[in-house]
Amino acid sequence: MSAATSIDAEPTEPGAARPLLGYDRRASIAFRAIAVFGVVVALVGSVVGWRFLTTLDRDLEQSLTIGEDAAATLVDTIDVADEVIGDLDAGLATLDRTLDTVAGTTDDTSGVAASAAEIAGRLPENFDDVDAALGTVESLSGAIDSALRTASRIPLGPDYDPDTPLPDAIADVRAAFGPIGADLGELADRLDGFADGTGELTADLDDVRADLDRTRTSLSASEGLLDRYRASALEAEQLARDSRSDFEGALRWTRVVLILLGVFVVAAQYVPWYLGRHLGGGVPDHDVRHPKV
């Protein structure tokens, strides 16, 4: 066999040279190229992976921070809307007491019809203020509903799908005020003609008070809906905060694994490099003994 492609046989004479690995220049170049390519790929892959993880960490941090801030702002907006609804309910309670006074006055005497008519005439103006306040609440509720629907589409966001959106609930409240204003107008007219009798006036007062009760019930339902919105917003805020912490830990360990993997791949290229050296240089093999040919 040729000395360039075979391994020498075991020496038979004392003092003879030890057997050498066969010489193969093309195999040597191939193994060394594989080793160099492996090192380059490991280094480039580590750098690209590190930059990807850095970009991912920054983008996730920004997104979750924005989500957390938006949830906190949403909670504040809900609190403002809740306060406005509370004030409206207090105003309606005052109006209800006023109507009680009017009803008592009607039952006690017909001599105060003019005064009662004046009171009833001022009530529609108060309702205009209440309607304006409800308009503010309706605007806020639209922003709250849109924000929660947007948050529910974000990954890890809260599941938001109410049966009755807050804007619709507030709109129902405003719609309930329409009959009240009409009833108050009729009430003022009937107070002017109080001398004709108080029977119909009492019925109108009962209608107004019934409308007020329905309106306050609608407000109470809106407050319950706001409580649900607040709970969802607080849950979204806590979820964003927890997700930030979880992703930070996961990315930290991913970086460690990436570094260890890169080091392992670089170290593993020693094997093809070692084989390339020996195939190209004919370094003595001290471990392998071959049978005589």
C-alpha positions in Angstrom: 0.0 0.0 0.0 1.1 3.6 -0.6 2.7 5.4 2.3 0.5 8.5 1.6 -2.8 6.8 2.1 -2.1 4.0 4.6 -0.9 3.6 8.2 2.5 2.0 8.7 2.7 -1.4 10.2 4.0 -2.2 13.6 7.8 -1.9 13.5 9.7 -5.2 13.7 13.2 -3.9 14.4 14.3 -2.4 17.7 14.7 1.3 17.6 12.4 1.7 14.5 10.1 4.8 14.4 6.6 4.5 15.8 3.8 4.2 13.4 2.4 7.5 11.9 -1.2 8.5 11.0 -1.7 8.5 7.2 -1.1 11.7 5.3 -4.2 13.2 3.6 -3.9 16.8 2.6 -7.5 17.2 1.4 -8.9 15.6 4.6 -6.6 17.8 6.7 -7.9 21.0 5.0 -11.5 19.9 5.2 -11.3 19.1 8.9 -9.5 22.5 9.6 -12.1 24.3 7.5 -14.9 22.6 9.5 -13.3 23.7 12.7 -12.8 27.3 11.6 -16.3 27.4 10.2 -17.7 26.0 13.4 -16.0 28.7 15.5 -17.1 31.5 13.2 -20.7 30.2 13.3 -20.6 29.9 17.1 -19.3 33.4 17.5 -21.7 35.0 15.0 -24.6 33.0 16.3 -23.8 34.1 19.9 -23.6 37.7 18.9 -26.8 37.6 16.8 -28.6 35.7 19.6 -27.4 38.2 22.2 -28.6 41.2 20.2 -31.9 39.5 19.6 -32.4 38.9 23.3 -31.4 42.5 24.0 -33.9 43.8 21.5 -36.6 41.5 22.8 -35.9 42.5 26.4 -36.2 46.2 25.5 -39.3 45.8 23.4 -41.1 43.7 26.0 -40.1 46.1 28.8 -41.5 49.0 26.9 -44.7 47.3 26.0 -45.4 46.0 29.5 -44.5 49.3 31.0 -46.9 51.1 28.7 -49.6 48.5 29.5 -49.0 48.9 33.2 -49.2 52.7 33.0 -52.3 52.5 30.8 -54.0 50.3 33.3 -53.1 52.6 36.2 -54.5 55.6 34.2 -57.6 53.6 33.5 -58.1 52.9 37.2 -57.9 56.7 37.9 -60.4 57.4 35.2 -62.8 54.8 36.6 -62.5 56.4 40.0 -63.4 59.8 38.6 -66.4 58.4 36.8 -67.5 56.6 40.0 -67.3 59.9 41.9 -69.4 61.7 39.3 -72.0 58.9 39.4 -72.0 59.1 43.3 -72.6 62.9 43.1 -75.4 62.4 40.6 -77.1 59.8 42.9 -76.8 62.3 45.8 -78.5 64.9 43.6 -81.3 62.6 42.7 -81.8 61.7 46.3 -82.2 65.5 47.1 -84.6 65.8 44.2 -86.6 62.9 45.5 -86.8 64.5 48.9 -88.0 67.7 47.2 -90.8 65.8 45.5 -91.8 64.3 48.8 -92.1 67.8 50.2 -94.2 68.8 47.2 -96.4 65.8 47.6 -96.8 66.5 51.3 -97.6 70.1 50.6 -100.2 69.1 48.0 -101.9 66.8 50.4 -101.9 69.3 53.3 -103.3 72.3 51.5 -104.1 73.7 48.2 -103.2 77.2 49.2 -99.5 76.6 48.4 -100.1 75.7 44.8 -98.3 78.8 43.5 -95.2 78.0 45.6 -95.3 74.4 44.6 -95.6 75.4 40.9 -92.5 77.6 41.3 -90.5 74.7 42.8 -91.6 72.4 40.0 -90.7 75.0 37.4 -87.1 75.2 38.7 -86.6 71.4 38.7 -86.2 71.1 34.9 -83.2 73.5 35.2 -81.7 71.2 37.7 -82.2 68.3 35.4 -80.3 70.1 32.7 -77.3 70.2 35.0 -77.7 66.5 35.8 -77.9 65.7 32.1 -74.7 67.6 31.4 -72.9 65.7 34.2 -74.2 62.4 32.7 -72.8 63.5 29.4 -69.4 63.8 31.0 -69.7 60.4 32.5 -70.8 58.9 29.1 -67.7 60.4 27.5 -65.5 58.9 30.2 -67.2 55.6 29.9 -66.5 55.4 26.2 -62.8 55.9 26.9 -62.8 53.3 29.6 -64.6 50.7 27.5 -62.3 51.3 24.5 -59.2 51.0 26.7 -60.4 47.7 28.2 -61.3 46.3 24.8 -57.8 47.3 23.6 -56.1 45.7 26.7 -58.1 42.4 26.1 -56.4 42.0 22.7 -52.9 42.3 24.1 -51.2 39.0 24.9 -51.7 38.1 28.6 -54.3 40.8 28.8 -57.5 40.4 30.8 -60.6 38.8 29.2 -63.1 41.7 28.7 -66.5 41.1 27.2 -69.3 42.6 29.3 -73.0 41.9 28.6 -73.8 45.7 28.7 -71.0 48.1 27.9 -70.7 51.1 30.2 -71.5 53.7 27.5 -74.8 51.9 26.8 -75.6 51.8 30.5 -74.9 55.6 30.9 -76.9 56.2 27.7 -79.9 54.4 29.3 -79.5 56.6 32.4 -79.7 59.7 30.2 -82.6 58.4 28.3 -84.4 57.8 31.6 -84.2 61.5 32.3 -86.4 62.4 29.3 -89.7 61.3 30.8 -88.8 63.0 34.1 -88.4 66.4 32.4 -91.7 66.0 30.6 -93.4 64.9 33.8 -92.0 67.9 35.6 -93.3 70.2 32.9 -96.8 68.7 33.3 -96.4 69.0 37.0 -95.8 72.7 36.9 -98.8 73.2 34.7 -101.0 71.2 37.0 -99.8 73.1 40.0 -100.9 76.3 38.3 -104.3 74.8 38.0 -104.2 73.3 41.5 -107.6 74.7 42.3 -109.2 72.2 39.9 -108.2 69.4 42.1 -105.2 67.5 43.4 -106.0 64.0 42.3 -104.2 64.2 38.9 -101.4 66.2 40.5 -100.7 63.4 43.0 -100.7 60.8 40.2 -98.1 62.9 38.3 -96.0 63.2 41.4 -96.1 59.4 41.7 -95.0 59.1 38.1 -92.1 61.5 38.6 -90.9 59.6 41.7 -91.2 56.3 39.9 -89.0 57.7 37.1 -86.5 58.9 39.7 -86.4 55.4 41.3 -85.7 53.8 37.9 -83.0 56.4 37.2 -81.3 55.7 40.5 -81.5 52.0 39.8 -79.8 52.6 36.5 -77.1 54.6 38.3 -76.6 51.8 40.8 -76.1 49.3 37.9 -73.6 51.7 36.3 -71.7 51.8 39.6 -71.6 48.0 39.7 -70.3 47.9 36.1 -67.6 50.4 37.1 -66.6 48.2 39.9 -66.1 45.3 37.4 -64.1 47.7 35.1 -61.9 48.7 38.1 -61.3 45.0 39.0 -60.3 44.2 35.4 -58.0 47.2 35.1 -56.3 46.3 38.4 -55.9 42.8 37.2 -54.3 44.0 34.0 -51.9 46.3 35.9 -50.8 43.4 38.2 -50.5 41.1 35.2 -48.3 43.5 33.4 -46.1 43.9 36.5 -45.8 40.2 37.0 -45.1 39.6 33.3 -42.2 42.1 33.4 -40.6 40.2 36.4 -41.1 36.8 34.7 -39.7 37.9 31.4 -36.7 39.4 33.0 -35.9 36.2 34.8 -36.5 34.1 31.7 -34.3 36.3 29.5 -31.5 36.3 32.1 -31.4 32.5 32.0 -31.6 32.4 28.2 -28.5 34.6 28.0 -26.6 32.2 30.3 -27.7 29.3 28.1 -26.7 31.1 25.0 -23.2 31.8 26.4 -22.7 28.2 27.5 -23.9 26.9 24.1 -21.5 29.2 22.3 -18.5 28.1 24.5 -19.5 24.5 24.0 -19.6 24.8 20.2 -16.3 26.6 20.1 -14.7 24.0 22.3 -16.1 21.2 20.2 -14.2 22.4 17.1 -11.0 21.2 18.8 -11.8 17.7 17.5 -11.9 18.4 13.8 -8.9 20.8 14.2 -6.9 18.1 16.0 -7.8 15.6 13.2 -6.8 18.1 10.6 -3.4 18.7 12.2 -2.6 15.0 12.4 -3.8 14.2 8.9 -1.8 17.0 7.5 1.4 16.7 9.6 1.7 13.0 10.2 2.1 13.4 13.9 3.0 10.1 15.7 0.0 8.2 17.1 1.0 7.0 20.6 -2.3 5.4 21.3 -3.1 3.2 18.3 -1.3 0.0 17.4 -2.1 -1.6 14.1 -1.6 -5.2 13.1 1.2 -6.1 10.8 0.3 -6.2 7.1 
